[in-house]
Amino acid sequence: MQSYQLKIKLNKKIKLQIGKLGEFLLKKGIYIYTGSAKKTLIQELKDIFVITKNFIGI
């Protein structure tokens, strides 16, 4: 298993639904997302970008 960190810069505030945790309001700023890849790291990153592009315009 591999781990990774993504640095994400938000230029405006967004609402983000995170599974069963619910909805969060993220303010403009820089965030670090840390995760672990059970699949290959490349596939894991592709999945994250597909999920998050709707929220942060990637």
Residue, then its C-alpha position, 0 to 999 in steps of 0.5 A: m500500500q502507498s500513501y500520498q499527499l495532495k496540495i489543493k488550492l481553493n480560490k473561493k469557498i465551496k461546499l463539499q459532501i464527504g460521504k457519511l460525514g456530511e457537508f462541509l464548507l471549505k474556505k478559500g485557502i490551501y489544503i493538504y489531502t492525505g490518503s492511502a492507495k489500495k489500488t495503484l497510485i495512478q488509479e487512485l489519483k485518477d479516481i480522486f480527480v474525477i470525484t473532486k473536479n466537480f467541486i474545485g474545477i480540476 
